[in-house]
Amino acid sequence: MTNEGERTTLLLVRHGQSTWNSERRWQGQADPPLSDHGREQAVIASRFLGNVDVIVSSPQIRALETAAIIGAQLGVGPVQVVEDLRERSAGEWSGLTTSEIEQRWPGWIDSDQRPEGWEYDEPLLARTLAALEMIIAAWAGADLLLVSHGGLILALEQHLRMNDGRIPNLHGRLMHHVGGQLVAGERLELIPPESSTGGTGGRV
């Protein structure tokens, strides 16, 4: 049980660049690894982090590898894995580039139509909020780094009425849990702009 007056800080961060990000492919719940550039990004990001008590990660390799690199740099570990921090499913678009999607489903992206197997916001938010509740209960009062995915973070931001657009690799949203409420803080850049080059990839 958490203390209502206890303040838990969560920094929810998108993983480093993956091999599919570099090819601008939509990923979803496919599991490509980090690119070499993504590994470099994770090392750089660790230098911009302050105090971190616990690192929690999605089980997908691009997030887990990012978390492990940061943990090794900070001397924080082991990384805790929470299944429901995984990315939304991109369904039939997984592995395709935006141009390939446009060829096969013309106009769908701009009109917000989505393919078979897509995970919409309602179920995505339900599992995300349940995961955050569990994490906050387990590590109440801690400073937490959560390594996850762009689609999940964007959906959570929109739920909290934040709309800062797409989230690049190793950028994140600061959040606080206090008084039983989850409150959104600022967007943070954990890598300088010159380290963001090389492509942030598809939207999911």
MARLUM-865964 format. One record per residue (C-alpha): residue number from 1; y, z, x. Coordinates in nm, 3 decimals, decimal comma. Each point is the difference from the previous one (the first is absolute). Last residue first. Layout:
<nodes>
@pos = NUM	c2 = Y	c3 = Z	c1 = X
...
</nodes>
This chain:
<nodes>
@pos = 204	c2 = 0,308	c3 = -3,376	c1 = 0,539
@pos = 203	c2 = 0,324	c3 = -0,198	c1 = 0,025
@pos = 202	c2 = -0,126	c3 = -0,228	c1 = 0,270
@pos = 201	c2 = 0,073	c3 = 0,038	c1 = 0,369
@pos = 200	c2 = 0,236	c3 = 0,216	c1 = 0,202
@pos = 199	c2 = 0,053	c3 = -0,273	c1 = 0,254
@pos = 198	c2 = 0,016	c3 = 0,007	c1 = 0,378
@pos = 197	c2 = 0,326	c3 = 0,188	c1 = 0,030
@pos = 196	c2 = 0,026	c3 = 0,360	c1 = -0,114
@pos = 195	c2 = 0,035	c3 = 0,137	c1 = 0,353
@pos = 194	c2 = 0,347	c3 = -0,156	c1 = 0,038
@pos = 193	c2 = 0,108	c3 = 0,178	c1 = -0,319
@pos = 192	c2 = -0,072	c3 = 0,349	c1 = 0,142
@pos = 191	c2 = -0,320	c3 = 0,175	c1 = -0,111
@pos = 190	c2 = -0,039	c3 = 0,304	c1 = -0,223
@pos = 189	c2 = 0,246	c3 = -0,129	c1 = -0,258
@pos = 188	c2 = 0,056	c3 = 0,258	c1 = -0,274
@pos = 187	c2 = 0,071	c3 = -0,038	c1 = -0,373
@pos = 186	c2 = 0,172	c3 = 0,310	c1 = -0,132
@pos = 185	c2 = -0,122	c3 = 0,282	c1 = -0,220
@pos = 184	c2 = -0,211	c3 = -0,013	c1 = -0,315
@pos = 183	c2 = -0,069	c3 = 0,324	c1 = -0,186
@pos = 182	c2 = -0,346	c3 = 0,111	c1 = -0,111
@pos = 181	c2 = 0,035	c3 = 0,303	c1 = -0,228
@pos = 180	c2 = -0,191	c3 = 0,330	c1 = -0,022
@pos = 179	c2 = 0,300	c3 = 0,194	c1 = 0,127
@pos = 178	c2 = -0,007	c3 = -0,197	c1 = 0,321
@pos = 177	c2 = -0,188	c3 = -0,311	c1 = 0,110
@pos = 176	c2 = 0,211	c3 = -0,208	c1 = 0,235
@pos = 175	c2 = -0,014	c3 = -0,370	c1 = 0,073
@pos = 174	c2 = 0,098	c3 = -0,224	c1 = 0,291
@pos = 173	c2 = -0,077	c3 = -0,366	c1 = -0,055
@pos = 172	c2 = -0,132	c3 = -0,220	c1 = 0,278
@pos = 171	c2 = 0,044	c3 = -0,279	c1 = 0,249
@pos = 170	c2 = -0,287	c3 = -0,065	c1 = 0,236
@pos = 169	c2 = -0,060	c3 = -0,355	c1 = -0,125
@pos = 168	c2 = 0,276	c3 = -0,127	c1 = -0,226
@pos = 167	c2 = 0,061	c3 = 0,132	c1 = -0,354
@pos = 166	c2 = 0,101	c3 = -0,246	c1 = -0,267
@pos = 165	c2 = 0,303	c3 = 0,088	c1 = -0,211
@pos = 164	c2 = 0,211	c3 = 0,315	c1 = -0,008
@pos = 163	c2 = -0,065	c3 = 0,089	c1 = -0,364
@pos = 162	c2 = -0,037	c3 = 0,373	c1 = -0,058
@pos = 161	c2 = -0,065	c3 = 0,118	c1 = -0,353
@pos = 160	c2 = -0,278	c3 = 0,246	c1 = 0,094
@pos = 159	c2 = -0,256	c3 = -0,232	c1 = -0,162
@pos = 158	c2 = 0,164	c3 = -0,287	c1 = 0,189
@pos = 157	c2 = -0,049	c3 = 0,189	c1 = 0,325
@pos = 156	c2 = -0,365	c3 = 0,068	c1 = -0,084
@pos = 155	c2 = -0,065	c3 = -0,368	c1 = -0,071
@pos = 154	c2 = 0,174	c3 = -0,096	c1 = 0,323
@pos = 153	c2 = -0,206	c3 = 0,250	c1 = 0,201
@pos = 152	c2 = -0,329	c3 = -0,129	c1 = -0,144
@pos = 151	c2 = 0,087	c3 = -0,364	c1 = 0,062
@pos = 150	c2 = 0,118	c3 = 0,066	c1 = 0,354
@pos = 149	c2 = -0,299	c3 = 0,197	c1 = 0,120
@pos = 148	c2 = -0,101	c3 = 0,346	c1 = 0,125
@pos = 147	c2 = 0,059	c3 = 0,242	c1 = 0,285
@pos = 146	c2 = 0,094	c3 = 0,346	c1 = -0,129
@pos = 145	c2 = 0,185	c3 = 0,223	c1 = 0,248
@pos = 144	c2 = 0,021	c3 = 0,357	c1 = -0,125
@pos = 143	c2 = 0,235	c3 = 0,289	c1 = 0,082
@pos = 142	c2 = -0,180	c3 = 0,298	c1 = -0,150
@pos = 141	c2 = 0,098	c3 = 0,244	c1 = -0,277
@pos = 140	c2 = -0,309	c3 = -0,075	c1 = -0,209
@pos = 139	c2 = -0,275	c3 = -0,174	c1 = 0,195
@pos = 138	c2 = -0,294	c3 = -0,016	c1 = -0,243
@pos = 137	c2 = 0,208	c3 = 0,020	c1 = -0,320
@pos = 136	c2 = 0,241	c3 = -0,265	c1 = 0,129
@pos = 135	c2 = -0,290	c3 = -0,230	c1 = 0,092
@pos = 134	c2 = -0,168	c3 = 0,044	c1 = -0,341
@pos = 133	c2 = 0,323	c3 = -0,070	c1 = -0,187
@pos = 132	c2 = 0,065	c3 = -0,301	c1 = 0,224
@pos = 131	c2 = -0,344	c3 = -0,140	c1 = -0,076
@pos = 130	c2 = 0,047	c3 = 0,047	c1 = -0,375
@pos = 129	c2 = 0,338	c3 = -0,174	c1 = 0,023
@pos = 128	c2 = -0,156	c3 = -0,293	c1 = 0,185
@pos = 127	c2 = -0,300	c3 = -0,024	c1 = -0,235
@pos = 126	c2 = 0,218	c3 = -0,018	c1 = -0,311
@pos = 125	c2 = 0,259	c3 = -0,218	c1 = 0,171
@pos = 124	c2 = -0,256	c3 = -0,271	c1 = 0,081
@pos = 123	c2 = -0,151	c3 = 0,023	c1 = -0,349
@pos = 122	c2 = 0,343	c3 = -0,061	c1 = -0,160
@pos = 121	c2 = 0,139	c3 = -0,237	c1 = 0,263
@pos = 120	c2 = -0,254	c3 = -0,279	c1 = -0,038
@pos = 119	c2 = -0,304	c3 = -0,052	c1 = 0,220
@pos = 118	c2 = -0,069	c3 = -0,375	c1 = 0,017
@pos = 117	c2 = -0,365	c3 = -0,095	c1 = -0,058
@pos = 116	c2 = 0,069	c3 = -0,330	c1 = -0,175
@pos = 115	c2 = 0,338	c3 = -0,134	c1 = 0,100
@pos = 114	c2 = 0,361	c3 = 0,115	c1 = -0,053
@pos = 113	c2 = 0,294	c3 = -0,133	c1 = -0,196
@pos = 112	c2 = 0,336	c3 = 0,139	c1 = 0,111
@pos = 111	c2 = 0,190	c3 = -0,321	c1 = -0,084
@pos = 110	c2 = 0,100	c3 = -0,055	c1 = 0,364
@pos = 109	c2 = -0,356	c3 = 0,049	c1 = 0,125
@pos = 108	c2 = -0,161	c3 = -0,210	c1 = -0,274
@pos = 107	c2 = 0,213	c3 = -0,313	c1 = 0,041
@pos = 106	c2 = -0,285	c3 = -0,220	c1 = 0,118
@pos = 105	c2 = -0,336	c3 = 0,180	c1 = 0,015
@pos = 104	c2 = -0,209	c3 = -0,211	c1 = 0,240
@pos = 103	c2 = 0,281	c3 = -0,151	c1 = 0,209
@pos = 102	c2 = 0,219	c3 = 0,309	c1 = -0,031
@pos = 101	c2 = -0,284	c3 = 0,221	c1 = 0,117
@pos = 100	c2 = -0,056	c3 = -0,220	c1 = 0,305
@pos = 99	c2 = 0,374	c3 = 0,011	c1 = 0,078
@pos = 98	c2 = -0,001	c3 = 0,381	c1 = -0,031
@pos = 97	c2 = -0,289	c3 = 0,023	c1 = 0,244
@pos = 96	c2 = -0,349	c3 = 0,084	c1 = -0,123
@pos = 95	c2 = -0,232	c3 = 0,274	c1 = 0,123
@pos = 94	c2 = 0,011	c3 = 0,201	c1 = -0,324
@pos = 93	c2 = 0,147	c3 = -0,211	c1 = -0,279
@pos = 92	c2 = -0,313	c3 = 0,020	c1 = -0,216
@pos = 91	c2 = 0,049	c3 = 0,372	c1 = -0,053
@pos = 90	c2 = 0,297	c3 = 0,148	c1 = 0,186
@pos = 89	c2 = -0,145	c3 = 0,350	c1 = -0,030
@pos = 88	c2 = 0,257	c3 = 0,272	c1 = 0,052
@pos = 87	c2 = 0,007	c3 = 0,154	c1 = 0,347
@pos = 86	c2 = -0,197	c3 = 0,312	c1 = 0,088
@pos = 85	c2 = 0,159	c3 = 0,347	c1 = -0,036
@pos = 84	c2 = -0,274	c3 = 0,080	c1 = -0,253
@pos = 83	c2 = -0,265	c3 = 0,044	c1 = 0,269
@pos = 82	c2 = 0,171	c3 = 0,286	c1 = 0,183
@pos = 81	c2 = -0,080	c3 = 0,018	c1 = 0,370
@pos = 80	c2 = 0,122	c3 = 0,291	c1 = 0,217
@pos = 79	c2 = 0,086	c3 = -0,097	c1 = 0,357
@pos = 78	c2 = -0,138	c3 = 0,251	c1 = 0,251
@pos = 77	c2 = 0,252	c3 = 0,069	c1 = 0,118
@pos = 76	c2 = 0,349	c3 = 0,041	c1 = 0,142
@pos = 75	c2 = 0,067	c3 = -0,044	c1 = 0,372
@pos = 74	c2 = 0,306	c3 = -0,212	c1 = -0,072
@pos = 73	c2 = -0,113	c3 = -0,316	c1 = 0,180
@pos = 72	c2 = -0,361	c3 = 0,042	c1 = -0,109
@pos = 71	c2 = 0,108	c3 = 0,058	c1 = -0,360
@pos = 70	c2 = 0,220	c3 = -0,309	c1 = 0,006
@pos = 69	c2 = -0,288	c3 = -0,213	c1 = 0,126
@pos = 68	c2 = -0,242	c3 = 0,153	c1 = -0,253
@pos = 67	c2 = 0,241	c3 = -0,054	c1 = -0,291
@pos = 66	c2 = 0,050	c3 = -0,366	c1 = 0,088
@pos = 65	c2 = -0,377	c3 = -0,046	c1 = 0,036
@pos = 64	c2 = -0,057	c3 = 0,163	c1 = -0,339
@pos = 63	c2 = 0,264	c3 = -0,217	c1 = -0,166
@pos = 62	c2 = -0,130	c3 = -0,334	c1 = 0,131
@pos = 61	c2 = -0,360	c3 = 0,123	c1 = -0,039
@pos = 60	c2 = 0,020	c3 = 0,081	c1 = -0,370
@pos = 59	c2 = -0,089	c3 = 0,364	c1 = -0,074
@pos = 58	c2 = 0,360	c3 = 0,085	c1 = -0,094
@pos = 57	c2 = 0,137	c3 = 0,263	c1 = 0,230
@pos = 56	c2 = 0,112	c3 = 0,362	c1 = 0,028
@pos = 55	c2 = 0,170	c3 = 0,142	c1 = 0,309
@pos = 54	c2 = 0,064	c3 = 0,376	c1 = 0,003
@pos = 53	c2 = 0,263	c3 = 0,228	c1 = 0,155
@pos = 52	c2 = 0,259	c3 = -0,259	c1 = 0,100
@pos = 51	c2 = 0,325	c3 = 0,103	c1 = 0,171
@pos = 50	c2 = 0,228	c3 = -0,288	c1 = 0,089
@pos = 49	c2 = -0,098	c3 = -0,364	c1 = -0,009
@pos = 48	c2 = 0,197	c3 = -0,268	c1 = 0,185
@pos = 47	c2 = -0,225	c3 = -0,009	c1 = 0,308
@pos = 46	c2 = -0,310	c3 = -0,041	c1 = -0,219
@pos = 45	c2 = 0,148	c3 = -0,322	c1 = -0,139
@pos = 44	c2 = -0,008	c3 = -0,165	c1 = 0,345
@pos = 43	c2 = -0,373	c3 = 0,069	c1 = 0,037
@pos = 42	c2 = -0,068	c3 = -0,130	c1 = -0,352
@pos = 41	c2 = 0,205	c3 = -0,314	c1 = 0,064
@pos = 40	c2 = -0,201	c3 = -0,074	c1 = 0,315
@pos = 39	c2 = -0,320	c3 = 0,020	c1 = -0,207
@pos = 38	c2 = 0,152	c3 = -0,237	c1 = -0,255
@pos = 37	c2 = 0,092	c3 = -0,245	c1 = 0,276
@pos = 36	c2 = -0,361	c3 = 0,001	c1 = 0,118
@pos = 35	c2 = -0,095	c3 = -0,085	c1 = -0,358
@pos = 34	c2 = -0,130	c3 = 0,277	c1 = -0,222
@pos = 33	c2 = -0,335	c3 = -0,052	c1 = -0,169
@pos = 32	c2 = -0,081	c3 = -0,208	c1 = -0,310
@pos = 31	c2 = -0,155	c3 = 0,196	c1 = -0,289
@pos = 30	c2 = 0,024	c3 = -0,171	c1 = -0,338
@pos = 29	c2 = 0,131	c3 = 0,238	c1 = -0,265
@pos = 28	c2 = 0,320	c3 = -0,192	c1 = -0,062
@pos = 27	c2 = 0,057	c3 = -0,237	c1 = 0,289
@pos = 26	c2 = 0,238	c3 = -0,283	c1 = -0,083
@pos = 25	c2 = 0,017	c3 = -0,224	c1 = 0,306
@pos = 24	c2 = 0,315	c3 = -0,048	c1 = 0,206
@pos = 23	c2 = -0,194	c3 = -0,095	c1 = 0,317
@pos = 22	c2 = 0,154	c3 = 0,294	c1 = 0,190
@pos = 21	c2 = -0,059	c3 = 0,218	c1 = -0,305
@pos = 20	c2 = -0,362	c3 = -0,114	c1 = 0,007
@pos = 19	c2 = -0,042	c3 = 0,127	c1 = 0,358
@pos = 18	c2 = 0,156	c3 = 0,328	c1 = -0,108
@pos = 17	c2 = 0,356	c3 = 0,119	c1 = 0,069
@pos = 16	c2 = 0,031	c3 = 0,377	c1 = -0,001
@pos = 15	c2 = -0,077	c3 = 0,215	c1 = -0,305
@pos = 14	c2 = 0,253	c3 = 0,079	c1 = -0,275
@pos = 13	c2 = 0,134	c3 = 0,355	c1 = 0,006
@pos = 12	c2 = 0,013	c3 = 0,288	c1 = -0,249
@pos = 11	c2 = 0,192	c3 = 0,286	c1 = 0,160
@pos = 10	c2 = -0,086	c3 = 0,312	c1 = -0,198
@pos = 9	c2 = 0,180	c3 = 0,333	c1 = 0,019
@pos = 8	c2 = -0,141	c3 = 0,303	c1 = -0,184
@pos = 7	c2 = 0,242	c3 = 0,267	c1 = -0,118
@pos = 6	c2 = -0,144	c3 = 0,320	c1 = -0,148
@pos = 5	c2 = 0,191	c3 = 0,152	c1 = -0,292
@pos = 4	c2 = -0,271	c3 = -0,083	c1 = -0,254
@pos = 3	c2 = -0,267	c3 = 0,149	c1 = 0,231
@pos = 2	c2 = -0,302	c3 = -0,228	c1 = -0,002
@pos = 1	c2 = -0,344	c3 = 0,094	c1 = -0,136
</nodes>
